[in-house]
Amino acid sequence: MARVIRPVLAIRCVVSSCKALFEVAEVEKGKTQIVVCPKCGEYYEYPSPENTNQG
């Protein structure tokens, strides 16, 4: 059994034919990560640049 060592966030795929909900590990503030939908393979940058607070 796997053990979660970091908080996770839920992301919903925005591809109209997919809409899968999946979890990704939360990274440090100010950092982004590339996540891939496990169902359709769509790539996302998370957190997305338009949602980041530039200060």
Contacts in CASP RR format, 6 or more apart in sequence:
PFRMAT RR
TARGET T0000
AUTHOR 0000-0000-0000
METHOD contacts of the structure
MODEL  1
MARVIRPVLAIRCVVSSCKALFEVAEVEKGKTQIVVCPKCGEYYEYPSPE
NTNQG
6 25 0 8 1.000
6 26 0 8 1.000
7 25 0 8 1.000
7 26 0 8 1.000
8 23 0 8 1.000
8 24 0 8 1.000
8 25 0 8 1.000
8 26 0 8 1.000
9 23 0 8 1.000
9 24 0 8 1.000
9 25 0 8 1.000
9 26 0 8 1.000
9 46 0 8 1.000
10 21 0 8 1.000
10 22 0 8 1.000
10 23 0 8 1.000
11 21 0 8 1.000
11 22 0 8 1.000
11 23 0 8 1.000
11 24 0 8 1.000
11 35 0 8 1.000
11 44 0 8 1.000
11 46 0 8 1.000
12 19 0 8 1.000
12 20 0 8 1.000
12 21 0 8 1.000
13 19 0 8 1.000
13 20 0 8 1.000
13 21 0 8 1.000
13 22 0 8 1.000
13 37 0 8 1.000
13 39 0 8 1.000
13 40 0 8 1.000
13 42 0 8 1.000
13 44 0 8 1.000
14 42 0 8 1.000
15 37 0 8 1.000
15 40 0 8 1.000
15 42 0 8 1.000
17 40 0 8 1.000
18 37 0 8 1.000
18 39 0 8 1.000
18 40 0 8 1.000
18 42 0 8 1.000
20 37 0 8 1.000
20 38 0 8 1.000
20 39 0 8 1.000
20 40 0 8 1.000
22 35 0 8 1.000
22 37 0 8 1.000
22 38 0 8 1.000
22 39 0 8 1.000
24 33 0 8 1.000
24 35 0 8 1.000
24 46 0 8 1.000
25 33 0 8 1.000
27 33 0 8 1.000
30 52 0 8 1.000
32 45 0 8 1.000
32 46 0 8 1.000
32 47 0 8 1.000
32 49 0 8 1.000
32 52 0 8 1.000
33 45 0 8 1.000
33 46 0 8 1.000
34 43 0 8 1.000
34 44 0 8 1.000
34 45 0 8 1.000
34 46 0 8 1.000
35 43 0 8 1.000
35 44 0 8 1.000
35 45 0 8 1.000
35 46 0 8 1.000
36 42 0 8 1.000
36 43 0 8 1.000
36 44 0 8 1.000
37 44 0 8 1.000
END
